[in-house]
Amino acid sequence: MDEYKNHQYQRISLRNFLRWIQMKRNLTIEKYIILFLVGGLSYYNIELLYRGNSHISMLICGGLSMILIGGIDQFSHKPISIWKQMIVGSIIITTLEFITGVIVNLWLKLNIWDYSSAPFNLLGQICLHFSIYWFFLSYLCIIVDNWIREKVFGEPKPGGSQNGNKLV
């Protein structure tokens, strides 16, 4: 036991983790892993709150959504209004949910969800009702992505966020 007293172990905490990331600001893979996990775990937990259960495929769908939505204004050469980002974000989430649904529900027959009774559905995998929800959820994705990139990774605000991500 005395041998452990001679070693200084750094306490594992969110604060220490964020400091480590800030020292390595040029990390690309790690940055996308963090964004993926934030988006994936958020999507997964939203489903837990809404439906009472979820599936690992939703973590993947949410993680990919976060990365793609965050990329809308990151790689644009001119500012993109927050409304346009939200519309594209809704399309991204809806498309990924459709692809995920086709794989897990139709091909693998896991029956994770079924929107076939909802109006304006496509093969029971997506519906207009949830696409509208995704429009508003994408706003949170944009805000969180920009915050993580700016505060954690020290990136400048993206061209599309010059209005501070306000809806006006």
C-alpha positions in Angstrom: 0.0 0.0 0.0 2.9 2.4 0.7 4.1 2.1 -2.9 0.9 3.9 -4.0 1.6 6.9 -1.7 4.8 7.7 -3.7 2.9 8.0 -7.0 0.8 11.0 -7.8 -2.3 9.9 -9.5 -4.3 12.6 -11.2 -8.0 12.4 -10.3 -10.2 11.5 -13.2 -12.8 14.2 -13.6 -14.6 16.1 -16.3 -12.5 19.1 -15.5 -9.2 17.3 -16.0 -10.5 15.6 -19.1 -11.4 19.0 -20.6 -8.0 20.4 -19.7 -6.3 17.5 -21.4 -8.4 18.1 -24.5 -7.6 21.8 -24.5 -3.9 21.0 -24.5 -4.4 18.9 -27.6 -6.6 21.2 -29.6 -5.7 19.8 -33.0 -7.2 16.4 -32.1 -9.5 15.4 -35.0 -10.5 11.8 -34.2 -10.9 12.5 -30.5 -13.0 15.6 -31.3 -15.4 13.6 -33.5 -15.6 10.8 -30.9 -16.6 13.3 -28.3 -19.2 14.9 -30.5 -20.5 11.5 -31.5 -20.8 10.4 -27.9 -22.5 13.6 -26.9 -25.0 13.4 -29.7 -25.5 9.6 -29.4 -26.0 9.6 -25.6 -28.3 12.6 -25.9 -30.5 10.9 -28.5 -30.5 7.7 -26.6 -31.6 9.4 -23.4 -34.2 11.5 -25.1 -35.7 8.2 -26.3 -35.5 6.8 -22.7 -37.4 9.8 -21.4 -40.0 9.8 -24.2 -40.6 6.1 -24.8 -39.1 4.4 -21.7 -36.6 2.4 -23.7 -34.1 2.7 -26.5 -31.7 0.7 -28.7 -28.0 0.9 -29.4 -28.8 1.9 -33.0 -30.3 5.1 -31.7 -27.0 6.0 -30.1 -25.3 5.5 -33.5 -28.0 7.5 -35.3 -27.7 10.3 -32.7 -23.9 10.4 -32.9 -23.9 10.6 -36.7 -26.6 13.2 -36.6 -24.6 15.4 -34.2 -21.4 15.2 -36.4 -23.3 15.9 -39.6 -25.4 18.8 -38.1 -22.3 20.3 -36.6 -20.6 20.1 -40.0 -23.3 22.2 -41.7 -21.8 25.5 -40.7 -18.2 24.2 -40.1 -17.5 23.7 -43.7 -19.5 26.4 -45.3 -17.7 29.2 -47.1 -20.4 31.7 -46.2 -22.7 32.2 -43.2 -25.8 30.0 -43.1 -28.8 31.2 -41.1 -29.8 29.2 -38.1 -33.2 28.4 -39.7 -31.5 26.9 -42.8 -29.3 24.9 -40.5 -32.3 23.6 -38.6 -34.1 22.6 -41.8 -31.0 20.7 -43.0 -30.6 19.3 -39.5 -34.1 17.9 -39.6 -33.5 16.4 -43.0 -30.3 14.8 -41.7 -31.9 13.3 -38.6 -35.0 12.1 -40.5 -32.8 10.5 -43.2 -30.5 8.7 -40.7 -33.6 7.6 -38.7 -35.0 6.1 -42.0 -31.8 4.3 -42.8 -31.5 3.0 -39.3 -35.2 1.9 -39.3 -34.8 0.1 -42.6 -31.8 -1.8 -41.2 -33.0 -2.6 -37.7 -36.7 -2.9 -38.2 -37.2 -4.1 -41.8 -34.1 -6.1 -42.6 -33.1 -7.4 -39.1 -36.8 -7.5 -37.9 -35.9 -6.2 -34.5 -39.1 -4.0 -34.4 -37.5 -1.2 -32.4 -40.2 1.3 -33.5 -43.2 1.4 -35.9 -44.7 4.6 -37.2 -47.0 2.9 -39.6 -50.1 4.1 -37.8 -48.9 7.7 -37.8 -50.0 10.0 -40.6 -47.5 10.9 -43.4 -45.2 8.0 -42.6 -42.8 6.2 -44.9 -42.6 2.5 -44.5 -43.4 3.0 -40.8 -39.9 4.2 -40.2 -40.2 7.9 -40.3 -43.2 10.3 -40.1 -43.8 14.0 -40.5 -44.7 14.4 -36.8 -41.2 13.5 -35.7 -39.5 15.4 -38.5 -41.0 18.5 -37.0 -39.5 17.5 -33.6 -36.1 17.0 -35.3 -36.3 20.5 -36.6 -36.3 21.9 -33.1 -33.9 19.3 -31.7 -31.4 20.3 -34.4 -31.3 23.8 -32.9 -29.9 22.2 -29.7 -27.4 20.2 -31.7 -26.1 23.3 -33.4 -25.8 25.2 -30.1 -24.1 22.3 -28.3 -21.8 21.5 -31.2 -20.7 25.1 -31.5 -20.2 25.4 -27.7 -18.0 22.2 -27.6 -16.0 23.3 -30.6 -15.4 26.8 -29.2 -15.0 26.2 -25.4 -13.4 22.7 -25.4 -11.4 22.7 -28.7 -10.7 26.4 -29.0 -12.1 26.7 -32.5 -13.4 30.0 -33.7 -17.2 30.5 -34.1 -18.3 29.1 -37.4 -19.3 31.4 -40.2 -23.0 30.5 -39.8 -23.0 31.4 -36.2 -22.1 35.0 -36.4 -25.5 35.9 -35.1 -24.8 33.9 -31.9 -27.1 31.1 -33.0 -30.1 33.3 -32.4 -33.3 32.5 -34.2 -33.7 36.0 -35.5 
